[in-house]
Amino acid sequence: MDGPVALVPIAQPEPQFPAAVMRALRRGAVQVRFSVLADGSVADLEVLHTSNPRLNAAALAAVGQWRFQPVTRVQTGAVEVGFNLD
């Protein structure tokens, strides 16, 4: 049985965190787990950890738009997206 192949990103839009929340928090991060389907699209998004729940929607929306090169079978990935204004 073949092991997982490297996920090759094609598009990774950045999260559009709310500006007021970014200014208030100064920094934040959200860890998101996801599945990459055979066509390279992303599904089954789940927040693993967040520095503030007000960041979750923007993080999930961004990662949900990510695209990868097609894979032969569904693979799971995880990423941390965030910001630091300091």
C-alpha positions in Angstrom: 0.0 0.0 0.0 1.4 3.4 -1.0 1.9 6.0 1.7 0.5 9.5 1.4 2.0 11.7 -1.3 3.0 15.3 -0.7 0.1 17.8 -1.0 1.1 20.3 -3.6 -0.9 23.6 -3.2 -2.3 25.3 -6.3 -4.2 28.1 -4.5 -4.1 29.2 -0.9 -6.1 32.4 -0.3 -5.2 34.1 3.0 -7.9 34.4 5.7 -9.8 37.7 5.7 -9.9 38.2 9.5 -12.1 41.1 10.7 -9.9 44.2 11.0 -11.5 45.2 14.3 -10.7 41.8 15.8 -7.2 41.9 14.5 -6.6 45.3 16.0 -8.1 44.2 19.3 -6.2 40.9 19.5 -2.9 42.1 17.9 -2.1 38.4 17.0 -4.0 35.2 16.6 -3.8 31.7 15.1 -6.2 29.0 14.1 -5.2 25.3 13.5 -7.4 23.7 10.9 -7.5 20.0 9.9 -9.0 19.2 6.4 -9.3 16.5 3.8 -8.0 16.8 0.3 -10.3 15.0 -2.1 -9.2 13.3 -5.3 -9.8 16.4 -7.4 -7.7 18.6 -5.1 -10.6 20.3 -3.4 -10.8 20.6 0.4 -13.6 19.2 2.6 -14.2 18.1 6.2 -12.7 21.2 7.8 -12.3 21.2 11.6 -10.8 23.7 14.0 -8.2 21.9 16.1 -7.1 24.9 18.1 -7.8 28.6 18.1 -6.5 31.6 20.0 -9.9 33.2 19.7 -13.2 31.8 18.5 -13.9 35.1 16.6 -11.1 34.0 14.1 -12.6 30.6 13.3 -15.0 31.6 10.6 -12.5 33.5 8.5 -9.9 30.7 8.9 -12.4 28.0 7.8 -13.6 30.1 4.9 -10.1 30.6 3.6 -8.9 27.0 4.0 -12.1 25.8 2.4 -11.1 27.7 -0.8 -7.7 26.1 -1.0 -6.9 23.8 -3.9 -4.2 21.2 -4.3 -3.0 19.1 -7.2 -5.2 16.1 -7.6 -4.4 13.1 -5.4 -5.1 9.4 -6.0 -7.0 9.1 -2.7 -8.3 11.3 0.0 -5.6 12.7 2.3 -5.8 14.6 5.5 -3.8 17.7 6.2 -3.5 20.4 8.9 -2.4 24.0 8.8 -2.1 27.0 11.1 -3.2 30.3 9.7 -3.0 33.5 11.6 -1.6 37.0 12.0 0.8 39.0 14.1 0.5 42.8 14.2 3.3 43.3 16.7 
